[in-house]
Amino acid sequence: MIGVCAYLNCKECILICFLQLKPLPNSLDDDVRVHQLFTDYSVRIWGVGLEPEHRYHFDFVDPRTGHPVNLPPKWNIFIAPGSLSCLPFPTMMAAMMPVGSPMLSMERGHGLKFREVLPGEEKYLCPEGTRLRVVSPEGCEAFFELPVRESIHIEANRVIVIRMS
């Protein structure tokens, strides 16, 4: 369930396509994981429907209410060292997502300005195994890593489960 505009690459289409991609606040779904990073922000990770692409969505929620929030301006997210090292072809993946590069939300990556993103609708999409660094305007840092799913290969009528972590 990835929001891709099927008609035009316009801001109205992007807003419509990216809405409703998030789990409900305080979801008890097994696919949703929440980790507190700062007093005011927790990261929420989910990946249902993204298994074939080996990706996860994440956003930020208020740890007191569980409701999604957009990170304010001057907060930054960067690809951190150790990203993607557990995946096949880590060198190729590192070239696509170099350590230290900034991470943009899906909405910002499609040209929406901060004020154009609806409150609580900002979300991100990254490959599994990506390690991220969140930096506050005061310079406080927190790290988190997206999980890596098991890979299942079928060879000569046998199923082999490979644990990637």
N, C-alpha and C positions, 0 to 999 in steps of 0.2 A: 504494500500500500504506500507507494511513493507519490508525492504530489508533483505531477508533471503536467504542464499546460498542453492540452491536446490541440488548442486552437491558435492562440496568439501568445507571444511572449510579452504580455502587458501586465502592469501592476495589478489590475483588477483580477485577471485570470490567476496570477500567482497567489494572491490573497485567497481566492476561492479554492484553488487546488491544494493549498497547504493547510487549510482549516480542517479540523476533525481528524488529524493524524495522531493525536495524543491520547493516552489513556485517561480515564476519569480520575479526578483528584482522589487521593487515598486509596487507589485501586489495590485490591488484594490478589490480582492476577499473578500467577507464578512467573510470568515473563517480565514483570515490572520490578526493578530494584531501585532503592533509594538509599543514598549515602550522604550524611551531613558533611559539608565542607567548611562552612563558616557559620557564625551565629545566625545570620539572616538567609543563608542559601544552602540548600541541599541539591545534589544532582540526582535526577531520575533517569534511569536507563531502561529502554525496552527495544525488542527486536522482532516482534511477531510479524511475519510476512516478509522479513528481510533475510531469512536463512539462505536462500540461493545466492544472494549477493554478498554474504558474509559481512553484513553491516549491522550497526545499531543506531537507533535514534537516542538522543538524550536532550534534556532540557533542565531547567532549574525550577525548584519549588520552594515555597516558604516552609521551613521545617515546623512552624507552629500550626499551620493550617493545612498543609499538603497541597495547596493550590499553586498552579504554575505561575511563574513570574518571568519577566524579561530581565536579563542582567542590565543594570544601568550603564550609561555611557562611562567610559574610562575604566571599565572592567575589561580584562583581556583574557583570552584563552589561546594557548600555544600548544603545538605538538611538542611533547616532552621526550627526552632521551629514553631509550628502551622500547619505544613504540615498534610494534609489528615484528619484533625479533623472533617471536614464536611462530610466525606464519611462513608458508613456503615463499621462496623468492624475496626474502627481507630486503635485499639490496635494491631490487626494482621498486618495492613498495616505499622504501626510504627516499628514493629519487622523486617519487610522486608526492610525498608528504614529508619534506625535510624537517629535521628537528629545529625547533625555534620558529617555524612558520606560524603565522596567526591563523586561528580557526574562526571562520565566519558562520553565522547561522544560515540556514537555508534561505531565509527571507532576505537577509543582508547580501548574501551571495548572488541573489537575483536582482539586486539593484534597489531594494527598498531602503529608505532612510530610517533611522532609528524611530522617529516619530510616526512613521507609516506602519510600523509593525504593531498589530493589535496587542493590548496588554495580555500577557500570559500565553501568547501564541508563538513566541520565538522557539525554534527547535534546531537541532544540529543532526548531522548524519556523518558517521565515520566508519571505517573498517574495524572489524573486531580486532582486539589486541592493541588498539591505539591507546597510548598513554598521553594524558592531557594535563596541562598546568594552568590553573586559574589564578590570576593575579588581580588583587583589589587595587583601587586607586592609591591606597596607603602603602602598597608593596607587599602585603601579606600574600602568601602563596598556599595553595592546596593542590594536591595531585589526585587523579583517579585514572583507572584503566578500564577500558571496555572489555567485557569477557570474550573468550574464544570458545566457540562451540566445538563439539566433537565432530570429526569428519567420519563419514561412513563411506567405505569403498566396497564395491561388489566385484569379486574376481572369481571366475570359474565356479559359479554357484555357491560361493562362500561370502559371507558378510564379515568385513573386518572393520572394527571400530578403532580409530586412532585418536587417542587423547592428546590434544595439542598443548595442554598446560602441564 
